[in-house]
Structure formats: structure tokens, C-alpha cells
Amino acid sequence: MTSTVAIDFETVIGLEVHVQLMTKSKMFCGCSTEYSGAEPNTHVCPVCMGMPGVLPVINERAIEYISMTGLALNCEIAGFSKFDRKNYPYPDLMKGYQISQYDLPICQNGWLDIQVPGEEPRRIGITRVHMEEDTARLLHRVDASTGEGYSLIDVNRSGTPLMEIVSEPDMRTPAEAREYLVRLRQILRYIGVSDANMEEGNFRCDANVSLRPFGADAFGTKVEVKNMNSFRAVHDALVFEQARQAEVLRSGGTIPQETRGWVDERSVTVSQRSKEEAHDYRYFPEPDLPPLRLSRDWVARVGAKLPELPAKRKERLLALGLSEDEAVTLTESRERAEYYDATHAALGDTPRAAKLAANWVLSEALRWSNVNAKDLDALPIGPGQLAELILMVEGKAITSQVAKDVFEAMAASGKGAQEIVDEQGLGAISGADELTGIVRRVIASNEKAVADYRAGKEASLKFLLGQVMRETKGRATPQVAQELIATELAE
Amino acid sequence: MSDLWRLTGHEAHEGLRRREFTAVELTESVLTRVLEVEPQVHAYITVTADVALEQAREADAKYASGTATPLAGIPVAVKDLIVTKGVRTTAGSRILENFVPPYDSHVYEQLRRAGAVMVGKANMDEFAMGSSTEHSAFGPTSNPWDISLVPGGSSGGSAAAVAAGEALVALGSDTGGSIRQPAAFCGVVGLDPTYGRVSRFGIVAFGSSLDQVGPIGRDVEDVAVMLDCIAGHDPRDATSNPEPKPDFRNYLARGIEGMRIGVPKEYFVEGMEPGVRARIDESLRILEQDLGCTVDRELSLPSTEHALAVYYIIAPSEASANLARYDGVKYGFSDRTGNSMWQNMEDTRQGGFGVEVKRRIMLGTYALSAGYYDAYYVKAQKVRTLINREFQAAFERYDLIVTPTAPTVAFPIGAKLDDPYAMYLNDIYTIPASVAGLPAISVPCGESEGLPVGVQFIGNFWQEGKLLQAAYAFETAVGWANRVAEVGGSG
């Protein structure tokens, strides 16, 4: 489907992402935003219910969060911005207008670098990031006895801080759009401003898609696609839409400007609203809120709160000698990256330490993370404790085979490596006097392997070593044991 | 003791303090007066006798314990767009006829803290849109001096209640003259504070960038006492001035010798009744000859002739958004006879809003619409800036500006109801200060054809103190203050 499209047309995609901010209270009132799972209409007050006479007051933390986002996306932070009223009637909009930002958003002119695996890196422009408020939630029901439809309103979500991130029409494939969303979500989570969970609705994406002949400068007529509730849905909807538009264009038709909705069950987009039916939002400056003035000092203080961002972290890890794959995986989340950094630091500032820490975090720690579906900040083994374990292996106090069991025991009990090794007697056996007896016993009870070895079959030595490891429950230092076997057999 | 309702607030406070009578006796006297004249005046939408008596008992306890402040036990009329918890608040509209707020406005909280007694919720033009109180869904209020005449508006109920002795003092709200013009028509003192001086939290919004709550009293001292109670910073209103407020009562007895008064010549050209003109000329003579001010009648404010047009674009634009929340879904009047949600919303608004409100919603919606926004709203804001600059230039040369409050005395009920433009013109002298956000006060200056005439003093931002100082000196010199209308009955 996609390959035929690529012959004639170039796809142009811009994304609008709405992100709920993780502030404790709502955008314009003191109500808690912790309403997930709460009874409907329990996290409400006259302000977020739009009662007569109420007034909004700006949540400073939300402004801090959106400024952090703007800085992380390389935007200019406006010293002077303002809020506007966006007018449209709908029962989920408690005041009959939404407080948003029209012509003077807080953040403008940024960019985000992305790279679809196996393709060239691309820089996607960020047009603007602005602040607004979320609506209430409508629940549509059918009366079981009459079959009549009705709707309920849950106002808990009303007034939750919502940030809208608008990209330039810089993406050319559905895969790029998905990669943009993945990287955007990663940054939002890194800087701690949002859970950015699409399935839970705190990260929502609308797409503008158009097609134009390859080489053309002018954009085609864009279609807005809504109702996509996962990264996969965004990708699939864009794949569908580029094929649909290409077919219309190739058969001589034109694309009307419209809003279409993605129907996940049927994997199609359907027309929702034409341009003629579009609202005139009658934006005008919000008279209840004075303009927002952010001083350079304030912006600098907010900027100082930003952690090292994923792209920069990745570069740093590459410079330590790690591979692209390792660096990408280790910087996937801020928790993981910080766990790695701390482990590395505890091992010492050497290339070998960087590699050792990477090996352990990518294997044992990530296995635990995947099994438990938790990030590494929840791992009961702290970075210092992991470093202690690694150093025991390095110092040959335990074997690497035993170390994996020790790791499991540490994760389960929260105890330190040395404590577990002492309790369970797991220290490495590397003394010849201690091992010689075991080696002789193994040789005595494995006549066939011994004969094979003497007949020139080198692999039999590995078999005998395996038997020694089994006898010692993995505690024998393999190099020492192997030398002893060879010596014994040579006699 | 039966005519305690004739006292001013500060006189009553002295009597209460000296234990000459109790707050309950005072309140009962006022409630008796209400019973007597309310059938003719109709100053109230809701009389809150039970609330008043309970608050009076609380006030008596304060006097007994020596903790009473000047407003303790003083009967107050509260305009019905001031939100009062548990007491129906209609804003003069059918669409809120059954709305009982779950919270208190800032100003009512302040009154309660001061121990004031709420006699009732005063009648008003629906959503404060009008200059005669005829546009109330609950029927018009009559002017206590002649019940065939209007009391002015929109705070006509508040002004009439004070003039008729149905309250000692009142709260009104002023958007383009809604305190000052009814104060002039009813022979009482009314102050529109600087925009931002009094919190708008809990004031049913009309024109958010213009609305301001202010006091009405039978003399200037009562108005100062009330302003001291309601003014000051409120963090729930982002447009409220964070600076500490001065003690306004301190300004009263300072005298005004040497004060520079500017009189805009543009205000004396046409439309002013000869009787009003004569009173204003006499007022200027008193200010100059008796009180030692310098009066310059050559002040020019050329842009103020556009203030009416500016006002009738900005206020309706803001109102068109402010009134969008009244859709019958959440509270208030709801017509549910239609066959769809949208039909019910339309029917609710069709039946719930009066003709003047619908007119202004349409004006505002039109002015904000795509293609008209720049020509109307943006242009109006620019002219608003020019008007501001003119006033600022004038205040470099003058302490205060003096004008008539209204071009006419009170007019007959029904006289201007069919001619909205003639009605709008009655606010021609009050609107410029509103558009600029300046404080202004109307003080009685005598009579024309047996009806009260008001003179308006306009001050620079935050100079309510100077306004009260001048108004107090003027009031003393004129000798018209503190008259109660007998309303036929009680002679």
C-alpha cells in the first residue's frame, strides 16, 4: 500500500500534541488533579465548575512546567505572553469558553531531533507550545429500559493544565511521526512534567496530513485526523490516510479540507466535520488574567532545573565507548540513565567501568525491570550495591555464574552482596588444595570423558570442567579448575 | 425608635456603640420600612429577613463584647449579582431565577466579617445591562422620589433601597455608570472604585475588564466606611491590586483648598437638561468660591466622545463569552422540552434571557466574529488606550475632573425602553471613566424639577481618597446630604 504512494506523492505531516501537566492542583483553581479513579465530580469547586462570578488564577507551577518543556524543545520563552478566551459551546466546557493562548504563546520556534532506526536523522520544527485548560469528561449512556441515550458529565478533569505542542509540517512518513511522538514523550517524562501516557489520555495527538507531488513546494490541502489513542493508532491512521488521499488524487479527485476521525476497530478514518462547519472561535484576550511577564532571571532559574536530556546523555555515553544500541537503551528513561550513571560512578571513572556497568545494567538490571514492569529507581539494589557486586566478580571473590544468583537474592531481599555471599557460603573456590580433591573425584567418576580427552577430544575437558562447576555449585573459579584438570590428566 | 431606618450607617454605629438601641431593633425598623414601601418601590428581588435578624443578633454580641467595627449591625442592601452562599442570586435574570450559590463572593465575606446585616438582594437590570432597572426579569424598581420614574440602573435597587430607607447603605456594581447614575437619580452618594481596588471574585460577570463593585450611601462618610470594608487585595482575583489599601475614612475632613479641578468642555455641548446644567454650574461655583479650588472649564478630552462606542463594543464582547455558561445544563433555568441537547440549550437561552441581554450577546458575538474582530474589538481597544492617555495627561494638570453624572434627572418608567440608543446615551458622562478604569463618585448637588441631580468627581488611578476628600467637603458645602425619600406612605 505505502510503496505505491511513494512513487507519486510526498506525505506532509504535522502533529498537535496535548499533554496534561503533573501539577498538584488545577490550572486556575486549587482543586487536586489526583482524580484518577475518584468518584465523578469529587475534585471540583465553583471555579472549575464555571459557576457565576468565579475567576481564574494562574497556577505558577504549570507555567514553570511549560517553560521547562519549551527550553527542552529549544524554544524561545516569551517575556510577554497572554491568555485568550476560545469560544465554543459544548456541555463539557463549563464556562462556554476555554482559556487558552492565541497569538502570544509562552514558547515558540523550537525543534526536536529524531532518527528513525536505519534512516538519516531529521530535525522537526516546533511551532509553539501554549498553555490551556482541559475540559470535563462526557460519559454517554443508554437507558436500559427505554433504550434512550443520555450523557453524564464528570467535571473532575475540567481545568486540568493542558499544554499544546504544535509541530511544523516537517514529518514525511508515518514512521517519523511515531518516532517524533516517542522522543517527545521521552523528553516530557525526563523533565518530569507529565506521565505522558497516551492510553490514559494525558498525552493526546491530532495529526494534520496532506500529500503533494514530489518536488512541489506548495502544500496540498490538509486533513486533520483525530481519535488516535496509541502510537500504533497514529501510525496506522497516517498510513491509511496517505493511501486514501493518494487514491483520491490519482483518480483525479481533490481532497476537501476536513476533520476525520480514526476508527480503531475498523482501521479507517471517517469524515467528522467539513471546513464549512468549522467553529469561529472568536478568540479575544482573557480580561480576567493580566498578561504574563516572565523575566530572564526566572526563565534561567527554571532552565537550571532541567536534567541532562536524552540526546545529550546518549552522546556522552557514546563518548565513553559504548555502542549506539547500548547508549540508546541506557538513556531510554531518566531513571534508567541515572541508575547507569550512578553505577558507573561507583565503579570508578574508567572505560572498563563504563563497559562493566553497561553490561550489568543492560542484562541483570533490565531483566528485573522487564519482569517487574518497573523502572530502575524501584530496583531494591541501589547503584552502589550493584557496583559492590560487580567489584566482587572483578576481584574474583565470586564467580560470574554465582553473581547472577547473588543479584537475584539481593533483588528479592534487599541485602548487600557480601552479606548474601557470607550467609550462603558462595565465595569463589580458587585454592588448588581445595579444588584438587574435587577434580580427582570428577576424573575418577567420568572414565569415558577422560578416555575421549586422552584420545585427543579437547571438548571433553570442557565437559569435565562443567562437572567440577556442578560439584561446587558454580563457585569454582573456572580458570583455576581447568588448569587443575589439565594437570591431573597429563600425569 | 421606630424611625431608626432614617439614620446613616455611621450615625447608627454610634447609637449602637452607646447602646441606645440594638442591632436587632435597628434591623427590625428597616424590615418594617421594607414592608411599608416595598410594594411601591420594589428595590429587592429577595428580602432576607431571617438572615438579617440572625446577623443582627451576631452584631449585638459584638457590641456587647466590645469587638464591633463600624459596619457591625448596619443593614445593607446587596445587589443581586453579588454571590451569597445559600441565598438565591439571580443577577436579575430568569436564567438564574432558582440559582442558590454554594460559595460567597469576596465582598460579601468582607461584609460578614465586619458584622454587617444583609436586608436583601437588590433589584437590577438583568446581568447589569441597562440604565433604568426596567430590564429586570423580576419587574422594575421605582424611584423613591417619584414612583412613576426609574431609579436609574443597573444598580437601581441598591440606590432606591438606600434612598427609601430600606437599607442604610448598599453595594452596587458599576460597569459603565451602574452605581453613579442611579445614585444621582436617587439622591444618594455612589462610588465606582478604581478597577482592581475591589475583588470581583463572586461578582456575576458582565464586562470583566470594566466591572467593579462599589458602595452607595446617604452620605460620603458611609461610602468611605463601606469602601474601607470591601477594598483590598484578594488573591482569588488576578486583577485585584496587591498594594495595601489606605484608610479611606482618614481623608474625609482634610478640606480641599487649592485643589485643581478640570471640567471637560466637550461634556457641555448637547443633550444636557438645563436644570442639570444649572446645578452643575452652581456646583462649580461652590467648589471655586466656597471651597477654594481652582476650576478650569477649558479642559479638553476629545477622545471621550468615542467612549460610548468603545464601551458598546468591549462590554458586549466580554459579555458574549461571560454569558455562554448559562446553557441550562448545570444550574439555573433549564428548558428541557426540546428533542435534542442543542434544541434544549437554545430554548433555555431563548426563554431565560431578556431582550436587552440578547441584544448585547448578539452585539458582542458580532464584534468578535472572524472578519470583524479587527474593525471592532481591536479598534475599540486602541481607542481605549487613547482615552486613557487623555485622562493621564489631564491628571498632570488637575487633581480631579468634575462633570455631571447624567445628562438628565430620573425619567419616566417606559420612556426609553423602546429606544436602546437613547437609554445608552444616559451613561455618556459615566462611561469614559469606566473605560479608563478610573475611580469616580457621584454626589447629590441639589435638585432640578424637584428631583435629585448628581455631580461626578473623577480621580486618577487609586485616588479614591482624594475623591472622598473632595466629595465630603462638597457635600458639606451643598448641604443636601442624607435625605430619605418618604415614598408617600410614612410622613
Interface residues (C-beta under 8 A of the other chain):
Chain A: C45 P46 M49 G50 M51 P52 G53 V54 L55 P56 V57 I58 R85 N87 P89 P91 M94 K95 G96 Y97 S151 I153 D280 R282 Y283 F284 P287 D288 L289 P290
Chain B: L81 V83 T89 A91 L96 F99 P101 P102 Y103 S105 R200 F201 G202 I203 V204 A205 G207 S208 S209 P235 R236 D237 A238 T239 S317 E318 S320 A321 L323 A324 R325 Y326 D327 V329 K330 Y331 M341 M345 T365 L368 S369 A370 Y373 Y377
